[in-house]
Amino acid sequence: MIHEVLAVGPLQCNCSILGDETSHEAIVVDPGDEIARILHALQRHQLTLMQIVVTHAHIDHIAGAYRLKQLTGAPVLYNQGDLPLVAMMEEQAAWIGVKVPEVRAPDESLEDGDIVGVTGIAGTIIHTPGHTEGSLCMYVPEQKLLLAGDTLFAGSVGRTDLPGGHTGKLLASIRDRLLTLPDITKVIPGHGINTTIGLERQDNPFLQAF
């Protein structure tokens, strides 16, 4: 499997490009910005974009999704629990001083247990409310790979002080849904460096009470 991570936009959101070498089909996760750069990476790998997955509807993760759909025809998929955040896009843009992007409702709402993927790649959606109500992660079992959005970070967890955040839900999501994955699972957080489930279970100060 092809997996390239691009840190995009002013907040350096980790955008993942997942592609199959045989089918040349691809998924893009969290295209928050720099759509030309994402398209260039798809072209460089000779990939056709089939799905756009958004882990949650904060502006730095979703801002480029509709534009990418316009250019490729790929549907945008995320959990409808984050539609209140979409309605706040003007306010979100003001938080970080950027232009208000065009953001639409998902073409399909992703729910817990849904399978997303393309020929050669299958990922399971794990609903992990807490950072936002609709926050989700995508687990690719064959690769032992977790795209964690802003739920879990290397040595930290997602913030819960923004609209839709809830600390109790976030910690329960991590404890009950993510720490059950194999320790060797590679975690790509929404920002910053990679980690593993095992490392976070052992060293993450926010998780030591579990």
Phi, psi and omega in degrees: 000136173279131174220112177240135179249126177245127174274111190243152172079174184297335179260008175053054175292135177282106177263124181259135170250118179248125182223150177260129185292336183271309182279339183062027174262152187219157171239139170246131180247126176063062175279078186284339184186180175054053184297324178300321179293321177295315179298321179297319179295319177299317180294319181299324179270001181058049183249146174254123183285127182248331182215145174241118181250134179241125184286331176191165193262034166284147191303324184288349179253335189246350192302326183263001188296313183293322177297319178296323176297317180301324185276338186239339184084359181286139180288152177259126185238126171200176184277132184293348175299343180264009179299328174301328177288326176297321179293343180260020188298326178296317178294319178300318179298323180293330179303320186245005173070043178237168178292146181288121180277162172274119181231136182242166171300156181293149172293333175208135177279127178275130181242162181304130179090351177298147175255124175244154178160182180227178179302115179100349180222129176227129179237144178260133178277130176243114179284122185230070181297153179147302173292315166221168181294327182262009183305140178218158173241160178236122182250125178253096190297324182295334180258357187049054186233130177239121171266106197264000184054218179257028178277313184228136178235168173293109179077009182205181176225170182294148177289153182232016184265004177261164180307133181090353181279150180204114187298316181299317179294320181299310182294324177294320178299316180294314183296312190271337187245328185259320181287355173277350179283160180301144181303329183282356182301124177282130182251123172257105180283172181292339178210151172084197191277158177288162176209193174226160177300319181299316179297318181290323176300322186276319194243343185293117185296338180282347187248004187287344179281350184282000000 
